Structure formats: structure tokens, C-alpha cells
Amino acid sequence: MGTFATHPDKYISHPRGSHPSKTFADNLCSYVQKYALWTGFNVAQAALLSPLLFMQPALLARAGLYTIAMMGSIAFVGATAKQEKYLYLGGPLLAGVAIVAVSGFAPLVLPATAARTLMWSERIWLYGGLAVFGGFTLYDVQKILRNARMVQAGVGRKDVVNESISLELDFINIFIRMVQILGMRGGSNRR
């Protein structure tokens, strides 16, 4: 099995909380490996986002506040809604991400003379991506709460790293779009 493969026995509840054939060393190795990979993932994200530091600090602060407000309000809705009310959104959100991704590649395949089409593809990437990742925030909060209930019932395993990565990616995608929208608005106000 590969590094990220999940064995079916991990979802079966055992009397002492772990599989009988697992030793402390196996669990420790898996724990260290998972957190090392998570740290590497976060370092890579920081390196990819570091060019944002060359932008205006006021713009970044405002984009950060807008992102926190958007994610906080959506997470509140997801946390206070009925159990598993928004988990059906997974399929439509995946289709939405595909459309947003295709619109992001449009400038690579469309000629520069198709300015109106390029403008619409950029709007789909920005505003459609904002809507899709807002929806993913709602979906991910509901999924995290469902997994927490499963862990409480003894059916699943607690895995805070995988739970946090989904919300982290939602935050990054929303933040980048907010920065770009505010940057475009700031550029048009100066003219």
C-alpha cells in the first residue's frame, strides 16, 4: 500500500482504540510522517504565496478581513445547520471547480483578440471561484462535524490534519480571489 492508502481496518472500532497488530512504534511513525508531510505542505504553500508580500499591506489586510468574515459567516451557517444538511453539495461543487479551472486556462488557448471572452472567463474564475470555495467551506464544515460525530461514536479515527487541510485550502483560494478583486478595484479607482 502507498503512503496515503487507508486500510479498511482503520474504520473498524477495536476494544482498545487501535488495531491489535499495530504497535506504538507504527502509530508513532505514522504520526511523525503525517505531521512532517503536513509541515512540508504548509512550507510549499508559504513559498507559493510569498509574492503576495510585495503587494500593498492595506490591500492584504482588507482582503484578509473580508476572507475571515466570509469564511466565518459561512462556517457559522454550516455549524448551526441541521446535521449533514449541506453534504449533498459535494458533487455540484466538484463540477463548479472544474468550470472554474477551465476558465482559468482560457487565456492559454483563446487568442488575445477574443477580449470579451477573456473578460468573461476571468470573471468566472474570480467570482465563480469565490462562490465555489464559499460552498466548499460550508461543505467542509459539515463534513468535519460529521466525522467528529463518527469519532465520538467510535466508528472513525480522529484525523485533524486532513480536516484542517480542506479548510486551509478554502481559505487560501478565497483570499487570493479577494486580493485580486480588491487589486482590480483599486487599480480602476486610480484612473
trRosetta pair geometry for C-beta under 8 A, 3 or more apart (Angstrom, degrees):
i j d omega theta_ij theta_ji phi_ij phi_ji
1 5 3.9 -124 -175 69 105 145
1 7 6.9 -70 -78 -68 172 90
2 5 4.7 113 52 -23 75 105
3 33 7.4 -135 -157 157 109 134
3 37 8.0 138 154 -72 136 154
6 10 5.7 -94 -174 42 90 142
6 11 7.9 62 154 -34 118 100
7 10 5.3 111 70 -17 77 99
8 11 6.2 -59 -170 32 52 105
8 12 7.2 48 140 -22 74 105
9 12 5.4 -55 -152 30 50 114
9 19 5.1 58 141 -102 126 132
10 19 7.3 -61 -86 -41 53 121
10 157 5.7 -46 171 -22 97 136
11 155 7.0 3 -176 164 78 70
11 156 6.2 -19 -131 -109 76 62
11 157 7.5 -96 -91 -12 49 92
12 19 7.9 73 69 -93 100 90
13 154 4.4 53 -121 152 147 97
13 155 6.2 -65 -45 -98 115 32
14 17 6.6 -63 75 32 86 9
14 18 6.2 -53 63 80 131 19
14 19 5.9 153 -23 -95 154 36
14 20 6.5 -159 -160 -37 148 76
16 20 7.9 96 37 -88 116 68
18 22 4.9 -97 156 69 114 132
18 27 6.6 -49 -134 -75 152 134
19 22 4.5 91 66 -9 90 109
22 26 4.9 -127 -156 78 76 135
22 27 5.9 75 164 -50 118 94
23 26 4.9 104 52 3 71 100
23 27 7.3 -140 96 0 41 87
24 27 5.8 -58 -151 40 34 109
24 28 6.0 34 152 -21 68 109
25 28 5.6 -54 -142 39 31 112
25 29 6.2 34 157 -21 65 105
26 29 5.9 -53 -146 35 28 110
26 30 6.4 26 155 -15 62 109
27 30 5.8 -57 -148 40 30 111
27 31 6.1 34 152 -23 65 109
28 31 5.5 -54 -145 36 30 115
28 32 6.2 27 158 -16 66 106
29 32 6.0 -55 -144 39 28 107
29 33 6.0 27 156 -18 63 111
30 33 5.8 -56 -142 40 27 111
30 34 6.1 28 158 -21 64 108
31 34 6.0 -56 -146 34 25 109
31 35 6.5 11 161 -6 62 110
32 35 6.2 -63 -146 44 28 102
32 36 6.0 30 155 -22 65 111
33 36 5.7 -56 -144 36 28 113
33 37 6.4 25 158 -15 64 106
34 37 6.0 -58 -150 38 28 108
34 38 6.3 29 151 -20 64 109
34 161 5.6 179 159 23 112 166
35 38 5.3 -49 -141 38 36 116
35 39 6.3 42 155 -22 65 102
35 161 6.9 -136 -87 -86 60 138
36 39 5.7 -51 -149 34 30 112
36 40 6.5 32 151 -17 62 105
37 40 5.5 -52 -148 38 34 114
37 41 6.3 41 151 -23 65 103
38 41 5.5 -49 -149 33 32 116
38 42 6.5 30 152 -16 64 104
38 161 4.9 -103 -82 -148 143 121
38 165 7.4 -121 -128 -70 96 111
39 42 5.8 -55 -149 38 32 109
39 43 6.4 33 152 -19 65 105
40 43 5.6 -52 -145 36 32 112
40 44 6.4 33 155 -18 65 105
41 44 5.8 -56 -151 36 29 111
41 45 6.5 30 151 -18 64 106
41 165 7.1 -16 131 -118 155 118
42 45 5.5 -50 -145 36 35 113
42 46 6.3 37 153 -20 65 103
43 46 5.6 -52 -148 36 32 113
43 47 6.4 33 152 -20 64 104
44 47 5.7 -53 -147 35 32 111
44 48 6.4 28 155 -16 65 107
45 48 5.8 -58 -147 40 31 108
45 49 6.1 14 159 -6 67 114
45 168 7.7 -36 -126 152 174 120
45 172 6.6 -95 -161 -99 123 153
46 49 6.0 -66 -140 47 27 100
46 50 6.3 53 155 -55 63 94
47 50 5.7 -29 -149 -6 30 121
49 52 5.4 -24 176 8 74 121
49 172 7.1 -109 -77 -144 136 110
49 176 7.9 -116 -117 -81 100 104
50 53 5.7 -27 -174 2 58 116
51 54 5.9 -37 -174 16 59 113
52 55 5.5 -38 -170 11 58 118
52 60 6.5 116 158 -106 106 122
52 176 8.0 -112 -83 -109 135 76
52 179 6.5 -52 -137 -148 118 167
55 59 5.6 -86 150 74 112 126
55 60 5.8 128 89 -51 112 103
55 179 6.8 82 101 -167 175 119
55 183 7.0 -74 -145 -92 131 123
56 59 4.2 82 73 5 100 108
56 60 6.9 -175 90 -7 53 84
56 186 7.8 -140 33 165 145 168
57 60 5.6 -57 -147 40 36 110
57 61 6.1 37 156 -21 69 106
58 61 5.7 -53 -145 36 30 112
58 62 6.3 28 156 -16 64 107
59 62 5.9 -56 -147 38 29 108
59 63 6.2 28 155 -17 64 109
59 179 6.7 84 144 -143 103 75
59 182 5.4 161 -157 119 92 124
59 183 6.2 66 -172 -78 146 74
59 186 6.3 -61 -99 -31 122 158
60 63 5.7 -55 -144 40 30 110
60 64 6.1 34 154 -22 64 107
60 179 6.6 11 -105 -111 62 111
61 64 5.6 -54 -148 36 30 113
61 65 6.4 29 154 -17 64 104
62 65 5.7 -52 -147 37 32 110
62 66 6.3 31 154 -17 65 106
62 182 6.0 155 97 -140 119 158
63 66 5.7 -54 -145 39 31 111
63 67 6.2 33 154 -21 64 108
63 175 6.0 93 145 -160 107 70
63 178 4.0 143 -152 118 90 109
63 179 4.4 29 -127 -74 169 65
63 182 5.3 -131 -72 15 97 144
64 67 5.7 -55 -145 37 29 112
64 68 6.3 29 156 -18 65 105
64 175 6.6 21 -97 -131 58 111
64 178 8.0 168 -47 97 26 142
65 68 5.8 -53 -144 37 31 109
65 69 6.2 30 156 -18 64 107
66 69 5.7 -55 -146 38 30 111
66 70 6.2 28 156 -18 65 107
66 178 5.0 171 85 -149 124 140
66 182 7.6 169 13 -54 151 128
67 70 5.8 -54 -144 38 29 109
67 71 6.1 18 162 -8 66 110
67 171 6.4 88 164 -158 123 73
67 174 5.0 136 -134 115 98 107
67 175 4.5 4 -92 -86 161 74
67 178 5.2 -128 -59 4 94 156
68 71 6.1 -59 -138 45 26 102
68 72 5.7 28 161 -22 64 115
69 72 5.9 -56 -138 39 23 111
69 73 6.2 18 164 -15 61 109
70 73 6.3 -62 -149 38 23 104
70 74 6.3 14 159 -10 63 113
70 134 6.3 -82 168 -107 114 107
70 137 7.9 134 131 21 87 167
70 174 6.2 -155 88 -179 136 142
70 178 7.9 -164 6 -73 142 132
71 74 5.9 -60 -142 44 30 107
71 75 5.8 31 159 -20 67 111
71 134 7.9 -136 -89 -119 57 68
71 137 5.4 -141 -132 -138 78 152
71 167 7.8 102 -166 -166 130 94
71 170 6.8 128 -116 122 117 112
71 171 6.0 2 -78 -98 161 81
71 174 6.4 165 -57 60 104 162
72 75 5.8 -55 -140 39 26 109
72 76 6.3 31 156 -23 62 105
73 76 5.6 -50 -149 32 31 115
73 77 6.7 33 152 -18 62 102
74 77 5.6 -51 -152 34 35 112
74 78 6.4 32 151 -16 66 106
74 134 5.5 -159 -87 -167 157 82
74 137 4.6 70 109 100 135 127
74 138 5.3 -93 176 -63 103 83
74 141 7.5 170 127 -4 80 141
75 78 5.5 -54 -146 41 34 111
75 79 6.0 31 156 -19 68 109
75 137 6.1 -80 -63 163 77 108
75 138 7.8 -146 -84 -92 38 48
75 141 4.9 162 -136 -86 71 147
76 79 5.8 -57 -141 39 28 107
76 80 6.1 5 166 -2 65 114
77 80 6.5 -70 -141 47 22 95
77 81 6.1 35 160 -40 63 108
77 138 6.5 -32 89 -116 109 104
78 81 5.9 -46 -140 16 26 116
78 86 6.2 -78 -120 36 88 145
78 137 7.1 -147 -20 129 146 72
78 138 4.5 180 -74 -147 116 59
78 139 7.7 -98 -120 -19 135 15
78 140 7.9 16 -179 67 168 55
78 141 3.4 100 109 81 143 131
78 142 5.1 -113 -167 -45 104 81
78 145 7.6 180 144 -5 93 131
79 141 5.7 -82 -55 167 75 127
79 145 6.6 154 -122 -65 64 139
81 85 4.5 -105 147 40 120 139
81 86 6.4 62 90 -17 159 106
81 142 7.1 -36 67 -92 120 111
82 85 4.3 99 65 -56 88 119
83 145 7.4 -137 -129 122 74 121
83 146 7.2 114 -171 -90 89 82
83 149 7.5 31 -140 -34 126 164
84 87 4.6 -34 -159 3 77 128
84 142 6.2 119 -110 176 36 115
84 146 5.8 70 -79 -86 94 123
85 142 6.9 -125 48 -121 65 141
86 89 5.2 -11 176 -2 79 123
86 138 5.0 -81 153 145 161 106
86 139 5.8 -126 131 -90 105 56
86 142 4.8 178 62 -25 96 157
87 90 6.5 -1 177 -24 59 107
87 139 6.7 107 -115 -145 42 78
87 142 5.3 -139 -61 122 80 130
87 143 6.5 119 -112 -75 98 75
87 146 6.8 40 -79 -36 140 151
88 91 7.6 -40 173 24 58 99
89 92 5.7 -69 -157 53 57 104
89 93 5.2 56 150 -27 88 112
89 135 5.7 -143 170 177 139 108
89 138 6.8 32 48 93 162 111
89 139 4.9 -126 79 -81 115 113
90 93 6.0 -65 -146 38 22 109
90 94 6.5 24 158 -22 62 106
90 139 5.9 136 -76 -156 66 139
91 94 5.8 -55 -151 31 30 111
91 95 6.7 28 153 -15 64 103
92 95 5.5 -53 -151 37 38 112
92 96 6.3 41 150 -21 67 104
92 135 7.9 -79 101 161 100 153
93 96 5.3 -50 -147 36 37 116
93 97 6.4 41 152 -22 66 99
93 132 6.0 130 -152 -160 78 83
93 135 5.0 -163 -102 114 114 122
93 136 5.5 138 -175 -74 143 78
93 139 6.0 -93 -9 -22 162 155
94 97 5.7 -47 -148 32 33 112
94 98 6.7 37 150 -21 62 101
95 98 5.6 -51 -153 32 35 115
95 99 6.6 34 150 -18 65 103
96 99 5.7 -53 -150 35 35 110
96 100 6.3 33 152 -17 67 105
96 128 6.8 -158 -171 173 95 98
96 131 7.4 -107 -172 100 142 96
96 132 4.0 -177 130 -108 124 116
96 135 7.0 63 56 52 160 145
97 100 5.6 -53 -145 39 34 112
97 101 6.1 36 154 -22 66 106
97 132 5.6 155 -70 168 64 144
97 136 7.8 58 -64 -61 117 131
98 101 5.7 -54 -146 36 29 112
98 102 6.4 29 155 -18 64 106
99 102 5.8 -53 -146 37 30 110
99 103 6.4 28 154 -17 64 107
99 124 6.9 -97 145 172 97 125
99 128 6.6 -89 108 161 109 147
100 103 5.8 -56 -148 39 30 110
100 104 6.5 36 150 -24 63 104
100 124 6.6 -160 -111 144 58 86
100 125 5.8 109 -163 -123 76 52
100 128 5.1 -166 -91 110 95 110
100 129 4.5 116 -151 -80 139 82
100 132 5.6 -111 -30 16 143 155
101 104 5.5 -53 -153 31 33 115
101 105 6.8 23 153 -11 64 104
102 105 5.9 -61 -152 40 35 105
102 106 7.0 63 145 -52 62 86
103 106 5.4 -17 -157 -16 42 122
103 121 4.4 -175 -162 -161 85 78
103 122 7.6 -168 159 -60 105 19
103 124 4.0 -122 -135 92 167 121
103 125 4.7 -155 110 -58 109 82
103 128 6.9 83 34 52 156 142
104 121 7.8 -174 -59 162 20 101
104 125 4.8 112 -77 -117 74 126
105 108 5.2 -48 -174 30 70 120
105 109 6.6 37 141 -3 88 107
106 109 6.5 -79 -150 47 35 91
106 110 5.3 9 171 -5 79 122
106 117 7.3 -140 174 141 131 95
106 118 6.5 175 123 -116 114 61
106 121 3.7 -84 57 -163 160 161
107 110 6.4 -59 -113 47 27 97
107 118 5.9 70 -93 -136 82 108
107 121 7.1 -176 -42 96 72 138
107 122 7.9 48 -50 -67 114 93
110 114 4.8 -91 173 62 113 135
110 117 5.8 -146 -157 104 153 125
110 118 5.9 -170 94 -72 139 89
110 121 7.3 173 5 -6 150 155
111 114 5.4 102 65 -2 75 97
112 115 7.3 23 166 -71 55 76
112 118 7.6 3 -136 -38 42 155
114 117 4.1 -21 158 38 109 120
114 118 5.9 122 102 -24 80 91
115 118 5.6 -58 -146 39 31 111
115 119 6.2 36 154 -25 66 104
116 119 5.6 -49 -149 31 32 114
116 120 6.7 28 153 -14 63 104
117 120 5.9 -55 -150 38 33 108
117 121 6.3 32 152 -19 66 106
118 121 5.6 -53 -143 37 33 111
118 122 6.4 35 155 -20 64 104
119 122 5.9 -55 -152 35 29 111
119 123 6.6 29 150 -17 63 105
120 123 5.5 -52 -148 36 36 112
120 124 6.4 39 153 -20 66 102
121 124 5.6 -49 -148 35 35 113
121 125 6.4 37 151 -21 64 103
122 125 5.6 -51 -147 35 34 112
122 126 6.2 25 156 -12 67 108
123 126 5.9 -58 -140 43 31 104
123 127 5.6 -9 178 17 71 113
123 128 7.6 84 129 -11 60 94
124 127 7.1 -61 -116 55 18 82
124 128 4.4 4 -171 1 59 137
124 129 7.9 88 140 -22 51 80
125 128 6.6 -6 -62 50 9 102
125 129 5.6 9 173 -21 46 123
126 129 6.1 -72 -153 36 10 107
126 130 6.6 9 154 -19 56 107
126 177 5.5 143 -152 -153 64 100
126 180 6.2 -129 -115 99 111 124
126 181 5.9 128 -174 -72 126 95
127 130 5.4 -45 -146 31 35 116
127 131 6.6 33 154 -15 63 102
127 181 8.0 94 -72 -93 74 128
128 131 5.7 -55 -150 39 34 109
128 132 6.1 31 153 -18 68 108
129 132 5.6 -53 -138 39 32 110
129 133 6.0 20 166 -8 67 109
129 173 6.4 -125 169 170 109 108
129 177 5.3 -173 96 -84 115 143
130 133 6.5 -61 -140 44 22 99
130 134 6.2 28 155 -21 60 110
130 174 6.4 85 -131 -129 68 75
130 177 5.0 -159 -71 125 89 151
130 178 7.6 106 -109 -60 115 70
130 181 7.8 19 -62 -38 141 143
131 134 5.6 -56 -148 36 28 115
131 135 6.4 29 153 -18 63 105
132 135 5.6 -56 -154 36 32 112
132 136 6.4 32 148 -20 66 103
133 136 5.0 -42 -141 35 42 116
133 137 6.6 55 152 -27 63 93
133 170 5.1 157 -176 -147 94 72
133 173 4.4 -163 -104 99 157 125
133 174 5.0 -156 109 -60 131 85
133 177 7.5 166 34 6 138 140
134 137 5.6 -44 -155 25 34 115
134 138 7.0 34 147 -15 61 101
134 174 6.8 97 -65 -100 70 124
135 138 5.6 -52 -155 35 38 113
135 139 6.2 36 149 -17 69 107
136 139 5.3 -53 -142 42 37 114
136 140 5.8 37 158 -22 69 107
136 166 7.5 -137 163 176 105 96
136 170 5.1 -162 100 -102 108 112
137 140 5.9 -55 -140 38 26 108
137 141 6.4 28 159 -20 62 105
137 167 7.0 72 -128 -128 75 75
137 170 4.6 140 -76 172 81 151
137 174 7.5 9 -47 -41 129 142
138 141 6.1 -56 -149 33 26 109
138 142 6.6 20 155 -12 61 109
139 142 6.0 -63 -154 40 29 108
139 143 6.2 28 152 -20 67 109
140 143 5.4 -53 -142 38 34 112
140 144 6.2 37 156 -22 66 103
140 166 4.4 -176 -132 130 131 123
140 167 5.5 175 128 -70 143 72
140 170 6.2 -135 15 -32 150 143
141 144 5.8 -51 -147 34 30 112
141 145 6.5 28 154 -16 62 106
141 167 7.6 76 -69 -92 71 113
142 145 5.8 -55 -148 38 32 110
142 146 6.4 34 152 -20 65 105
143 146 5.6 -52 -147 36 33 112
143 147 6.3 31 154 -17 65 106
143 166 7.4 -26 72 97 134 167
144 147 5.8 -55 -147 39 30 109
144 148 6.3 34 152 -22 64 105
144 163 4.9 93 -117 -155 102 114
144 166 7.8 -162 -57 63 104 128
144 167 7.6 1 -47 -42 144 119
145 148 5.5 -50 -146 34 33 114
145 149 6.6 34 154 -18 64 102
146 149 5.8 -54 -153 35 33 110
146 150 6.5 33 149 -20 65 104
147 150 5.4 -51 -148 35 36 114
147 151 6.4 39 152 -21 66 102
147 156 6.0 -95 -157 97 75 160
147 159 7.6 -70 168 45 140 91
147 163 6.6 -150 73 -90 148 117
148 151 5.7 -50 -148 34 33 111
148 152 6.4 36 151 -20 64 105
149 152 5.5 -52 -148 36 34 115
149 153 6.4 28 154 -15 65 107
150 153 5.8 -59 -148 41 31 107
150 155 4.5 -83 -170 70 84 109
150 156 3.8 46 124 5 117 120
151 154 7.6 45 180 -72 32 22
151 155 7.5 -95 -72 54 23 66
151 156 5.1 -66 -70 76 64 91
151 157 6.9 5 -108 146 98 8
151 158 4.9 77 -138 -72 147 76
159 162 4.6 11 134 28 118 111
159 163 6.3 138 98 -18 72 93
160 163 5.5 -61 -145 43 36 114
160 164 5.9 32 160 -21 71 110
161 164 6.1 -60 -146 36 25 105
161 165 6.5 29 157 -27 62 105
162 165 5.9 -48 -146 25 32 113
162 166 7.4 32 159 -19 60 99
163 166 6.7 -60 -166 27 31 106
163 167 7.4 14 150 -2 63 108
164 167 6.0 -63 -155 45 42 104
164 168 5.8 45 150 -26 74 110
165 168 5.4 -55 -142 37 32 116
165 169 6.3 31 160 -18 67 104
166 169 6.1 -55 -149 36 28 107
166 170 6.6 31 151 -19 61 105
167 170 5.4 -50 -148 35 37 115
167 171 6.3 40 153 -22 67 103
168 171 5.7 -53 -151 34 31 113
168 172 6.4 29 153 -18 65 105
169 172 5.7 -50 -143 36 34 111
169 173 6.3 31 159 -16 66 107
170 173 6.1 -61 -149 40 27 107
170 174 6.2 21 158 -13 65 111
171 174 6.0 -61 -146 41 26 106
171 175 6.0 26 158 -21 65 112
172 175 5.7 -57 -143 38 27 112
172 176 6.3 27 160 -20 64 106
173 176 6.0 -51 -145 34 29 109
173 177 6.6 24 158 -13 61 108
174 177 5.9 -62 -152 41 31 109
174 178 6.2 33 152 -21 67 108
175 178 5.6 -55 -146 36 31 112
175 179 6.4 33 155 -21 65 104
176 179 5.7 -51 -149 34 31 112
176 180 6.5 27 154 -15 64 106
177 180 5.7 -55 -147 39 33 109
177 181 6.2 32 155 -19 67 106
178 181 5.8 -54 -143 38 30 109
178 182 6.1 23 160 -12 66 109
179 182 6.1 -60 -143 43 25 105
179 183 6.0 28 156 -21 63 112
180 183 5.6 -54 -142 38 29 113
180 184 6.3 29 158 -19 64 105
181 184 5.9 -55 -150 35 29 109
181 185 6.4 25 153 -16 64 107
182 185 5.6 -54 -144 40 34 111
182 186 6.1 36 155 -21 66 107
183 186 5.7 -53 -143 37 29 112
183 187 6.3 31 156 -20 63 106
184 187 5.8 -54 -147 35 31 111
184 188 6.5 23 157 -13 64 107
185 188 6.0 -59 -147 40 31 105
185 189 6.4 33 154 -24 65 107
186 189 5.8 -53 -146 31 31 112
186 190 6.9 34 155 -25 61 103
187 190 6.1 -53 -156 25 32 112
187 191 7.6 37 151 -28 59 100
188 191 6.0 -43 -158 16 42 115
